[in-house]
Structure formats: structure tokens, C-alpha cells
Amino acid sequence: MGNLNVAAVGTLGYAKDLGKKGTVSDITIYDMKKGHDTVSILEPTKYPERINSLYFCVNLAEMALVVVDEINAALGETILMLDCANVKRGVFILRNYLTPDRIAPLIKDTVMMNYTFMADDPIAIREFLLDEASKVKPHGEGKGIVPIDHHFNVKGVGTVILGYVAKGVINKHDNLKVLPTDRTALVRSIQKHDDDFEDAHKGDRVGLALKGIEAEDLDRGFVLTNDLDMKVSSEVKAKIDLVKYWQAPIKEGMVMHLGHWMQFLPCRVKTVTGDARHPEATLELEKPIIYATGSRVVVHYLEGGKLRIVGTIDL
């Protein structure tokens, strides 16, 4: 069974002609299924008003479907987000007589230089995505990590969370830490696209029924894991790799937001040193960030007007 997570960005509403509408929040999920192969198409419902809607959508994806009706500031910001999140696979759908040469300057020196172009044909796109999903084999090994998107109580079942496997493997009956708390929870069952499974691998969107914790004790962004090397910290000291369009200096006292997995956390710049284009900053967070060594964090500045993406941090 192959599963592919696709970010449908650029033009909201395009995915409704590709799949069956599922979960709706600041991300709308459309599901496609053919045999044992599945595709989850993610649209940033609240974008461009809320940049975190775009971040969550792109962060969850292994591939992007970029539908371009016009070249504007939102498209530029979307391209920056895809590049910062390192989404290396994707397809452009150009409409309103736009041609690849109009896009080329925007994607120069980004991961999108390798994206392909397809005609605006939902049937062909649907078949293409399902074919790509069929090539995906269960992957990921070692300890599992599941960032939580939704959490609720189901009568007769108990606590259920929806999320995705960011790393490794999760098995039925695993006893998982619930970070950033000191609680643990037992995985009673695993569902993927409404079917029951014994395990889930990296990239799978999952529903987990949990024992040992109540839904009201959870929050979006919490992480379920059996990886003992996970880090939880209320302060981050790291070098910020600024995007080339960001010109303002990073100053003490600035309030920014860190995007990692399903976390979008406000932080304040405590100290800043080094070169203006490669500053090293100490960031104090209101809530602790949960991460694994080597994680990439996307830094946002919500007061940045048409440019709200500052850069990236590698932890």
C-alpha cells in the first residue's frame, strides 16, 4: 500500500475536482484511493490570511501541485515556503495563458527547478498522482514519531488522534511518550484511510486510538513517540539562514514564529550576534518546541507584510 501526501497550493479549490473531501480545518484534506494506493491532497484553507495554514500544508507533503492563475505576492510566498520546506518533487499547472518562461525567474536556484509542467486536466492529474502513489513502498525504520493534528473523543473507542508519521514506524500496542508532557499512551488501534492496520510507516496519515490519556489532555503539535532521543526545549540558539529577499536586520525583541511538524510557535529574539545575513540568535519560546536532532525549522515574521518567511534553522 503506497500513500502520497500532496500539497495543492497556488489556487484554492482545485483539489475538490481530484478527490473526496475529508477533514477540514485550516487545512482541507481530499482523499483518493485506487486499490491499495492512496493520495492525501492538502489545501491551505486559510491562506493567504494565515501563513501557518500554508506552512502546515507544505510541511506535510512529499510532493507539491502548484496551480498558477496569476503571478502575484502569494505565489512568491508559496514558492519560498516550498523551497524552505525542501519539497523537492512537484508539478506546475499553468492557467490563463501563462507559460513556463514566466515562472522560470521565480524558481531559479530553488528546489522547484526540477518540477515538471502538466496541462490543466484533472482526470490526467488524478491518474498521475495515483500512479506516483503506487510507486511508494512502506518506508522508514526505527523509532516512530507522530505529530498530532486533531484530537477528540469517540464514543465507545475513547481518545483518537489524527496525524502523520514523520519518522520511523508505529506499531499497534506501542507505548508512546506524549511530548512535551511526561505522560504516555498505548496505541490501541491504527487506521489509514478508514482501514485497520498493524503498523504505520513514515509518510502515512493515521488515526490512532489511544489508551491512557484523555483528548482534553492533548493539543495540536504534541508529539507521540518512542524515540528517547527527542528534544524538548523552551530556548533555541541557532544560526538563521535568511531567504534572499529578507532585507531587514534581525533585532533583539522581535517576535517571530517557528514552524516545525504541526507546531507553529511564537518566540522572542533574546540575543543576536554575527553577520547580518547569517545571524546567530537565541530565541525564547512561549511553549517548548519538540524536535529531533537535524530537524529543519521555518522561521516566520507575521508583521512582514507581503514577505512573512524569514528563513530556516537547522536544529
C-alpha positions as CSV (number, residue, x, y, z in Angstrom):
1,M,0.0,0.0,0.0
2,G,1.5,3.3,-1.1
3,N,0.5,6.6,0.3
4,L,1.5,10.0,-1.1
5,N,0.9,13.4,0.6
6,V,0.5,16.2,-1.9
7,A,0.3,20.0,-1.2
8,A,-2.2,21.6,-3.6
9,V,-1.2,25.3,-3.5
10,G,-1.4,28.4,-5.6
11,T,-5.2,28.3,-6.3
12,L,-7.6,27.2,-3.6
13,G,-10.4,24.8,-4.5
14,Y,-8.6,23.0,-7.3
15,A,-8.3,19.8,-5.3
16,K,-12.1,19.4,-5.0
17,D,-12.1,18.0,-8.5
18,L,-9.4,15.5,-7.7
19,G,-10.5,13.7,-4.5
20,K,-13.1,13.1,-1.8
21,K,-13.3,15.8,0.8
22,G,-12.3,14.7,4.3
23,T,-11.0,16.6,7.3
24,V,-11.5,20.4,7.3
25,S,-9.6,22.9,9.5
26,D,-7.0,25.4,8.4
27,I,-6.1,22.5,6.1
28,T,-8.6,20.8,3.9
29,I,-7.8,17.2,3.0
30,Y,-9.0,15.4,-0.1
31,D,-8.5,11.7,-0.4
32,M,-8.1,9.5,-3.4
33,K,-7.8,5.7,-3.5
34,K,-7.2,3.1,-6.1
35,G,-6.8,-0.4,-5.0
36,H,-4.3,-0.3,-2.1
37,D,-2.8,3.0,-3.1
38,T,-3.9,6.3,-1.6
39,V,-3.2,10.0,-2.1
40,S,-3.9,12.7,0.5
41,I,-4.2,16.2,-1.1
42,L,-3.8,19.0,1.3
43,E,-5.0,22.6,0.7
44,P,-4.2,25.6,2.9
45,T,-7.8,26.7,3.6
46,K,-6.9,29.8,5.5
47,Y,-4.1,31.1,3.2
48,P,-3.1,33.8,2.4
49,E,-4.7,35.3,5.5
50,R,-2.8,32.9,7.8
51,I,0.7,31.9,6.8
52,N,0.6,28.9,9.2
53,S,-2.1,27.3,7.1
54,L,0.3,27.2,4.1
55,Y,3.2,26.1,6.4
56,F,1.3,23.1,7.8
57,C,0.1,22.0,4.3
58,V,3.6,22.2,2.8
59,N,5.3,20.7,5.8
60,L,3.1,17.5,5.5
61,A,3.8,17.0,1.8
62,E,6.2,14.8,-0.2
63,M,5.1,16.4,-3.4
64,A,3.5,19.8,-4.5
65,L,0.8,20.5,-7.0
66,V,1.2,24.2,-7.8
67,V,-1.7,25.7,-9.7
68,V,-0.9,29.2,-11.0
69,D,-3.7,31.5,-12.2
70,E,-1.6,34.7,-11.9
71,I,1.8,35.8,-10.8
72,N,1.4,37.7,-7.5
73,A,2.8,38.1,-4.0
74,A,1.0,35.0,-2.7
75,L,2.7,32.9,-5.4
76,G,6.1,34.3,-4.5
77,E,5.5,33.5,-0.8
78,T,4.3,30.0,-1.7
79,I,7.4,29.3,-3.8
80,L,9.6,30.5,-0.8
81,M,7.7,28.1,1.5
82,L,8.2,25.1,-0.7
83,D,11.9,25.9,-1.0
84,C,12.3,26.4,2.7
85,A,10.5,23.2,3.4
86,N,12.6,21.4,0.8
87,V,9.7,19.9,-1.1
88,K,11.8,18.5,-4.0
89,R,9.1,16.9,-6.1
90,G,6.3,18.8,-7.8
91,V,4.2,19.8,-10.8
92,F,3.1,23.2,-12.1
93,I,-0.3,23.7,-13.6
94,L,-0.3,27.0,-15.5
95,R,-3.6,28.6,-16.4
96,N,-4.8,31.9,-18.0
97,Y,-2.2,31.5,-20.9
98,L,0.8,31.6,-18.5
99,T,3.9,29.9,-19.9
100,P,6.9,28.3,-18.2
101,D,9.2,31.2,-19.1
102,R,7.1,33.4,-16.9
103,I,7.7,31.1,-13.9
104,A,11.4,30.5,-14.5
105,P,12.8,33.6,-12.8
106,L,10.8,32.9,-9.7
107,I,12.0,29.4,-9.2
108,K,15.7,29.9,-10.2
109,D,18.0,28.4,-7.6
110,T,15.2,26.7,-5.7
111,V,14.1,23.1,-5.4
112,M,11.3,23.8,-7.8
113,M,13.7,24.0,-10.8
114,N,13.2,20.2,-11.1
115,Y,9.3,20.4,-11.1
116,T,7.6,19.4,-14.2
117,F,4.7,21.0,-16.1
118,M,1.3,19.4,-16.8
119,A,-1.8,20.5,-18.6
120,D,-4.9,21.6,-16.7
121,D,-6.6,18.2,-16.9
122,P,-8.0,17.0,-13.5
123,I,-8.5,13.4,-14.8
124,A,-4.9,13.2,-16.1
125,I,-3.6,14.8,-12.9
126,R,-5.6,12.3,-10.7
127,E,-4.2,9.3,-12.6
128,F,-0.7,10.8,-12.4
129,L,-0.9,11.2,-8.6
130,L,-2.3,7.7,-8.1
131,D,0.5,6.3,-10.3
132,E,3.0,8.1,-8.2
133,A,1.4,6.7,-5.0
134,S,1.7,3.2,-6.4
135,K,5.5,3.6,-6.5
136,V,5.7,4.4,-2.8
137,K,6.7,1.5,-0.7
138,P,6.4,1.3,3.1
139,H,9.5,3.2,4.2
140,G,11.0,4.4,7.4
141,E,12.6,2.3,10.1
142,G,13.4,2.7,13.7
143,K,11.6,4.6,16.4
144,G,8.3,6.3,15.3
145,I,7.3,10.0,15.6
146,V,3.7,11.2,15.1
147,P,2.9,14.9,15.4
148,I,-0.8,15.4,16.3
149,D,-3.1,17.4,14.0
150,H,-6.5,16.7,15.5
151,H,-7.6,15.0,18.8
152,F,-11.1,14.1,20.0
153,N,-13.1,11.6,21.9
154,V,-15.1,8.9,20.1
155,K,-17.9,7.1,22.0
156,G,-17.1,3.5,22.6
157,V,-13.5,4.0,21.4
158,G,-12.0,6.7,23.6
159,T,-9.3,9.1,22.6
160,V,-8.4,9.3,18.9
161,I,-5.8,11.5,17.2
162,L,-5.2,12.2,13.6
163,G,-1.7,13.0,12.4
164,Y,1.1,11.6,10.2
165,V,4.1,9.5,10.8
166,A,7.1,12.0,10.5
167,K,9.7,9.4,11.0
168,G,10.1,5.7,11.7
169,V,7.4,3.1,12.3
170,I,4.5,3.0,14.8
171,N,3.0,-0.4,15.8
172,K,-0.2,-1.4,17.4
173,H,0.2,-1.8,21.1
174,D,3.3,0.6,21.2
175,N,3.5,2.6,24.4
176,L,4.4,6.1,23.3
177,K,5.6,9.2,25.1
178,V,3.3,12.2,24.8
179,L,5.6,15.2,24.4
180,P,6.0,17.8,25.8
181,T,4.2,16.2,28.8
182,D,5.5,13.4,30.9
183,R,2.5,11.3,30.0
184,T,2.4,8.1,28.0
185,A,-0.3,6.5,25.9
186,L,-0.9,3.0,24.5
187,V,-1.8,2.6,20.8
188,R,-5.0,0.5,20.8
189,S,-5.5,0.6,17.0
190,I,-4.2,2.2,13.8
191,Q,-6.3,3.3,10.9
192,K,-5.2,4.6,7.5
193,H,-7.9,5.8,5.1
194,D,-10.5,4.0,7.2
195,D,-8.8,0.6,7.1
196,D,-7.3,-1.1,10.1
197,F,-3.5,-1.9,10.1
198,E,-1.0,-3.4,12.5
199,D,1.6,-0.7,11.8
200,A,2.2,2.7,10.0
201,H,5.3,4.0,8.3
202,K,6.9,7.3,7.6
203,G,4.6,9.4,5.4
204,D,1.4,7.6,6.4
205,R,-1.6,9.7,7.5
206,V,-3.0,7.9,10.5
207,G,-5.8,7.8,13.0
208,L,-4.6,6.3,16.3
209,A,-7.0,5.2,19.1
210,L,-5.1,5.7,22.4
211,K,-5.4,4.3,25.9
212,G,-4.2,6.1,29.0
213,I,-4.8,9.7,28.1
214,E,-7.8,11.9,27.5
215,A,-8.4,14.0,24.4
216,E,-8.6,17.2,26.5
217,D,-5.0,16.5,27.8
218,L,-3.7,16.8,24.2
219,D,-3.1,19.7,21.9
220,R,-2.2,20.2,18.3
221,G,1.5,20.0,17.8
222,F,2.0,17.5,20.6
223,V,4.2,14.5,19.5
224,L,3.7,10.8,20.1
225,T,7.0,8.9,20.0
226,N,9.0,6.0,21.4
227,D,12.2,7.8,20.4
228,L,14.1,8.5,23.6
229,D,16.4,11.0,21.8
230,M,13.7,13.6,21.1
231,K,14.4,17.1,22.4
232,V,12.0,19.5,24.2
233,S,13.3,23.0,24.7
234,S,11.9,26.4,25.6
235,E,15.0,28.1,24.2
236,V,16.8,27.7,20.8
237,K,20.2,29.0,19.9
238,A,21.0,28.6,16.2
239,K,22.1,30.4,13.0
240,I,19.2,31.6,10.8
241,D,19.6,31.0,7.1
242,L,17.8,34.1,5.7
243,V,15.9,33.9,2.5
244,K,17.5,36.1,-0.2
245,Y,14.5,38.5,-0.2
246,W,14.7,39.2,3.5
247,Q,16.5,42.5,4.0
248,A,15.5,43.7,7.5
249,P,18.0,43.0,10.3
250,I,17.1,40.5,13.0
251,K,16.9,42.6,16.2
252,E,16.5,41.8,19.9
253,G,12.9,41.8,21.0
254,M,11.5,40.8,17.6
255,V,8.6,38.3,17.9
256,M,8.7,35.6,15.3
257,H,7.1,32.2,14.8
258,L,8.9,28.8,14.4
259,G,7.2,26.2,12.2
260,H,8.1,22.6,12.9
261,W,5.9,19.5,12.2
262,M,2.5,20.5,13.5
263,Q,3.9,23.3,15.7
264,F,3.7,27.0,14.9
265,L,5.3,28.6,18.0
266,P,5.8,32.3,18.9
267,C,9.2,33.2,20.1
268,R,11.1,36.4,21.0
269,V,14.7,37.2,20.0
270,K,16.7,37.3,23.2
271,T,20.2,37.9,21.6
272,V,21.6,38.2,18.1
273,T,25.2,38.1,17.0
274,G,27.2,37.6,13.9
275,D,26.9,38.7,10.3
276,A,23.6,40.4,9.3
277,R,22.9,37.9,6.6
278,H,23.8,34.9,8.7
279,P,22.8,35.9,12.3
280,E,23.0,33.6,15.2
281,A,20.1,34.2,17.5
282,T,18.9,33.0,20.9
283,L,15.1,32.6,20.7
284,E,12.8,32.3,23.8
285,L,9.6,30.3,23.2
286,E,6.3,30.7,24.9
287,K,5.7,27.0,24.6
288,P,8.5,24.4,24.2
289,I,9.5,23.1,20.8
290,I,9.6,19.4,20.2
291,Y,12.2,18.2,17.7
292,A,14.7,15.6,16.7
293,T,18.4,16.4,16.0
294,G,18.8,17.5,12.4
295,S,15.3,19.0,12.2
296,R,14.6,21.9,9.9
297,V,12.5,24.8,11.2
298,V,10.9,27.5,9.1
299,V,11.1,31.0,10.7
300,H,8.2,33.4,10.1
301,Y,7.6,37.1,10.9
302,L,3.8,37.8,10.8
303,E,4.3,41.6,10.6
304,G,6.3,41.2,7.4
305,G,3.6,42.4,5.1
306,K,3.9,40.6,1.7
307,L,7.0,38.7,2.9
308,R,6.4,36.7,6.1
309,I,9.0,34.0,5.6
310,V,12.3,34.9,7.3
311,G,14.4,31.8,6.6
312,T,15.3,28.4,8.1
313,I,17.1,27.0,11.1
314,D,18.7,23.5,11.4
315,L,18.5,22.2,14.9
